[in-house]
Amino acid sequence: MRRYNVIGTMSGTSLDGLDIAYCTFELIENKWSFKINSSLTTNFPKQLLKKLTIGKALNGLNLMKLHNELGNFIGESIADFIKSNKINRNKIDCIASHGHTIFHQPEINLTSQIGNGANISVITKLPVICDFRTTDVALKGQGAPLVPIGDELLFAEYDYCINLGGIANISYKENEIRIAFDICPVNIVLNKFSIELGKAYDKNGDFAKSGKVNSNLLEKLNTLEYYKNAPPKSLGIEYIEAEIFPLINVYKISSEDKLRTFVEHISIQISNSIKSTNKKVLLTGGGTFNSFLTERIKANTNNNLILTSNQIIDFKEALIFAFLGVLRLRKETNCLHSVTGASQNNIGGCIYQAF
């Protein structure tokens, strides 16, 4: 038996906060188990949030400053988390930090997650593993999604794992091979039109529920070229800003109708991605708290949709990044080429150890 205690962090594309999870993993007879001991989502300070929102438009110098600023924020947030939860730092094997994605264009071999790991290590006085995606992109892969190795080893009892975050992604086994890909945007789009209505997000999907489906817009969304592409494939904010938002904004309809139409689009694309019926489908991510969205997904699929504990729903990605850190420490594969399209399985993550 081998036990690891790791703090995992995640900052998603919807910028709804920094997720922190202190996790324990045990390997017994070649089978992994896990426990989330404590967890927290901390909001970004307003000025930092503003910079992250426009990060890809910054010049090189200011982007590097933001890289350091975010690293400091992550480090200080973790230090506070350790203190408030009275965690014995001597028992922590490492911190595994996803950082925040600024650029993701694997078609030109480019992905960038900021949040300086050296700064995090100096502040917390702990080893830090970060930059999980770039090795895979160097091997001509998508560098995403990375969560499927955790689905494979920690959540094998589910036939499909779907995360409803800024972007929805799916993971499943087909002919004993793990397949995964980004399905479609979710909260990146829903939050944008909720903000137009004066709210940061559409609580329970109430705005969307009050709107009407625009059938012409729905058809245009469902026939986007991305959905015709076979996996491996992934989505970045660049694609959403270039293809999704301009398409929606062509239609002079209310924000409620845009939300209603896009909720229907999400539910259809998720249904199209699940190839089977009567299977166990795990739903996680912030989008699962949008009850109208989950209702529409249920209406469009003949499968058993499972919403587990709120802690797993909220912190599954932070948990799995902690697990990616464990695999990195063990020098074991934590990125699957069957998922990303890379030339080989690989071990992603740079280690910073200031002390």
N, C-alpha and C positions, 0 to 999 in steps of 0.2 A: 504494500500500500504506500502511496505517496500523496501527501496533502500539500496544497498550495493556497495561500491567502493573497488575493490580488485585488487592487482597486481599479475598476474599469470606468472610463468616462466616454461619453458620446455627445456630440453636438450635431444635430441633424440640419438638413437644408431648410427646414421651416423656422429655424432660429427661435424655438420656443423655450430655450434654456439649456444649461449644461447638466446632463444626467451623470450622477456619480453613484456607483454601486460597489460595496465592499463584499467580496464573494470568496467562498471557500470551495475548492474542487478536490475531489478524492478519486484516485484511480485504484480500483479494487478488481482483481481478476480481469484486467483489460477492459473494464467498463467504467466510464466516468459518471460521477454524480456531482451535484452542485447545491449550494445554498447561498441565497442573498442574505447576508447578515444584517446589513443596514443600507439605506439608499436615500437619495435626495436629488431633487431637481432645483437648481439655483438659477435665477434669472440673470441675464446679462445686464450690467449697468447701461443706462440709456445711451451714453456716448459710445461705449464699446459696441453696442448693438447697431447703432447707426453706421459705424465704420465697417462692421461685418457685412451689413446690408449692401454697401457700395464697394466692398473689398476688391472685386475684380476690375473696378474702374480706377483704382489707385495707381500712382506711379510706383516704380520699383522701390524707391527709398521708403515711401509711406507704407507700402505693403509689408516690407521687412520690419518696420516699426510696429505694425499691427501684429505681425507674427510674434514679436517679443511681448507685446501688451497682452495678447490672448494667452500666451504661455504663462505670464505672471498671474493672470486672473485664474487660470486653471490650477496653478500651483497653490495660490493662496486659498482657493475654494477647497481644494483637497486637504490642505493643512488645517483649515477650520473644521472640515468634516471629520478628520481624524480626532481632533481635540473634542468636539462636541459629542462624538460617539464613544469617547474613551477607548479608542482602539490602541492596542499595544503595537507601536510602530516596529518593534523588533521582530514581530511575527509576520510583517508584510513582506512578501517576496518581491513585489514590484508594483508599479503603476502602469496600466496600459491605456494610453490616451489616443483616441481617434483623431483629435483635432477638429478643425472645421474646414470643409472643402471650399476652396475658392475657385479653382479651375478643375474641370473634369472633361477632357476632350481626348479620350484614348485613341481615337482615329488618327490623331497626330502625335501619339505617344506622350500625352501630357495629362498629369493629374497633380494637384497640389492641395495638401492639407496643412493649414497653419496652426500655430500653437507650440512655440519652441519647447521641445522636450528637455533641452539643457536647462532652461529656466525653471521648468517644473521640478527637475531633479534637485537643483540648488535650493529652491524654496522648501521642498518637502524633505530633503536629505534622504531620498529613496531612489532606487533605480527606476528609470522610466523607459518604456518601450513605446515608440510612436512611428509614424510614417509607414503604415502597413501596406499601402497600395502601390508604391512606385516600383518595387521589384517586379510585380506582376505586369505592370504596364511596360517595363523594359523588356519583358519576355513576350511582348506583343499581345498581352491580354487586356481585358477591360479594366482590371484593377477593382472590379466590383461585380456582383456583391461579395462581401467577405463573410457575412453571417452564416452561409450554408454549412461551413465546417462545424459550426456549433449546432446547427439543426441536425447534422449527421450524427454527432457524438453525444449531444445532450438532450435532444428532443425527438429521438427516433420513433417514439410511439405515435407520432402524427404522420399522416400520409402527405399532407401539405402544410407548409408554414408560410403564412402571409403577414407581412408587416405593413401597416397603414401609417406611414410617416409622411414627410414632405413628398416622398415618392413611394409608391407601393412596389414591393418586390415579393417574389415567390420562390420557394425552394421545395424540391421533391426528388424522389428517386425514380428512375425509369431504366429498366433493364439493368438494375444494380449500379447505375451510374447517377451521381448527384447532378441534377440540373437546377439552375437558378437564373433569374434575370429580373430586371426592372420591368414592372407591368405598365404603369402609367403614373402621371403626377397625381397627388392627392392634396395634402394640406398646403403645399406651395400655392396652388390655384385657389382652393377654398378660402384660405386666409386672406388672399388678396381682395377677393370680392366681399368678404365679411368686413374688412377694414373700410371699404367704400360705404358700408352701412353703419359704421361707427363702432364696430366691435373687433377685437383682435382675432377672434375665431367664431365660427358658427356653432354656438352651444347647442348640443343635441340635434343639430341640423335644422333648427327652427326656421331660419331664413330660407333655406333650400326647400323645406317642406311647404312654405307658403307660396313658392314660385311655381311656374309651369314649364314643362319640357318644350324647348324649341326643337322641333323634329329636324329642321334643316341643319341647324348647328350640330345637333347630335350626330347626324349622318356624316357631316364633314369631319368631326372629331374621330369618329370610329373608322374612318377610311384614311387616316394619316399613314404615311409610308412606314413609320416606325413599327406599327402593329403588324405589318406584313413581313417584317424581318424575323428570321429564325434566331434563337439564342445561340451563342452568348451575345447579349446586348445590354446596354445600361443607359440611363438618362442623366443629364446634368442640367443645371439651371440655364445654361446657355441655350440648349435646345428648347426649353420651355419658354424662355423669353423671345426666342426667334420664331417659333412655330405655333405654340399654344395660345399665348396671350393675344398676338395679332389676329389670329383666327377668331377668337371669341369676340374681340372688340369690333370686328366688322359688323356684328349684329347689334342693332340699336334697341336692346331689350333691357329690362330692369336687372339690377344686380341679383335680385331674388331668382329671376328666371335663369340667369347665367349659372347660379349655384345649383338650382334644381337640375338643369341640363347636365352640368358637369358631374353631379352625384350619379345621375343615371349612366353617364359615360364610364365612370369608375366602376360601377357595379357590373356593367356589361363586359368591360375589359377583364375584370377579375374572373367573371364566369367563363369567359373565353380561354383563360389561362389554366383553368382546372379541367383536365382532360377526362376525369372519371366522375362517377356518381357514387353516392352512399359512402364517401370517404371522410375521415377525420381531418378537419381543416382548422389549424390553430391560427387565430387572429390576434395580433399584438400591435402595439404602436398607438400613438395619440388619436389616430382616426377612429379607433374602436369605440371611443367615448362619444362619437357622433352617432347617436342611436338611429337617426333617420338613414344615415349611410349604411349602417349594418343591416337595417331592415331591407333596404334595396338590394344589398348583396345577397341576402337570404332569399329574396324573391326571384333572383336570377340564377340560382344554382340549386342542384339537387344533392347537396352534401350536408354533412353535420358540422356546422360552424361552431367552434369552441372558443369562448372567451374565458381565459383562465383568471388567476388572481390579478388584482390591479398592479401588484408589484412586478409580476412577469410582463404584463401588458406595457407598463411604463418603462421597465428597465431591462428588457430582454437584450437590446442591442449593447447596452453598457456591460451587461453580464457576459455577452459573447466576446466583446473586445477584451474583457479581462481574461477570458479563456484563450483568445488568440495570443495574449501575452504569455500564458502558461506554455502553450505549444512552442512559442518562440524560445522561451527559456530551455525547453527540452530539445530544441533543434529539430522539431518535427513539423511536417507540412501543416501550414495553417491557411493555405490558399489553393483551391482546387482548379486545375486547368480545365476540367470538364464544365465548370461554371463560368470561368472568365475568358476561355479561349486562348490562354497563354500556351506557349510551346511545351510547358511542363508544370507539374505541381511545384510549389515554391514555399519558402519560409520568409514571410514578410515581417518587417519591423526593425527599426534602428534602436539600439540600446544606449541610453545616456546614464552614466553612473558617476555623479559628482563626488560621492563620498564612499 
